[in-house]
Amino acid sequence: FFTEYRLNHLLFTYPKPVVALMDGVTMGGGVGISMPTKIRVATENTTYAMPETGIGLFPDVGGGWYLPRKPGRIGMWLALTGARIKAADCMIAGIATHYVESAKLEHFRSLWTDAIPPAVEIERLASNPGAPRELTPQNIKRIERLFAGDSVEAIIAALEADGSEWAQAQLKILATKSPQTLKVAFRQLREGAGMQSFADEMCQEFRIAARVVQRHDFLEGVRALIVDKDNKPAWAPSSLAGVDAAMLDDIFAPLPPGEDWTPLDEDLET
């Protein structure tokens, strides 16, 4: 995580233009190396998600910076549900800056030279991704209203009170997630929205990661979804009520002196 987060920060601050071609699955670590770039190209093959709540981790690699800065409550919805979205949704959410058919990417690569900046060439190749699958106008209104609560419990209550088919689908998804991670992600995004710099956010996420990877839910989530693949994680605590403020404070607490994350440029300066 220490090295990965340094790469995320380096991409975020890199002076040269960097282009991310999200031509396929863009999840977790793939989000970490694509979101810091200035030009983010989605194709018909793009599937974006931050699925960490399903394995007891949390939306790291800068998720606490990017997601709360998405329009309305879209970032919170993505963080808690781990929803998988396609190119048109990515454009609406500000995840992708352009849509280009995958067949044109090789042409783009061949034309991108110092004489033709990528921002100019990509505009020539970009096209309309079509209609969104998830972020329809109606669903955006639902997300804005139902994911605006001041706690995970409040969001759950709003979804239950709504009673629509869409709300019921979100409840079913959230019921499969780690209660610990839902509350960690919620607090991460709320605090991340006020972070003054990307480096501050990465330092916070490294503290969280250092604690979460040693806890039961991450080990159990990896077992259930990646190793054994039975898709039946036994979360502990098993409910939101069991994740109290003291547990969250322990996860978010500063690390011992000398163990905090630092950007690569600080290491080079010394």
Disulfide bonds with the S-S distance in Angstrom:
none
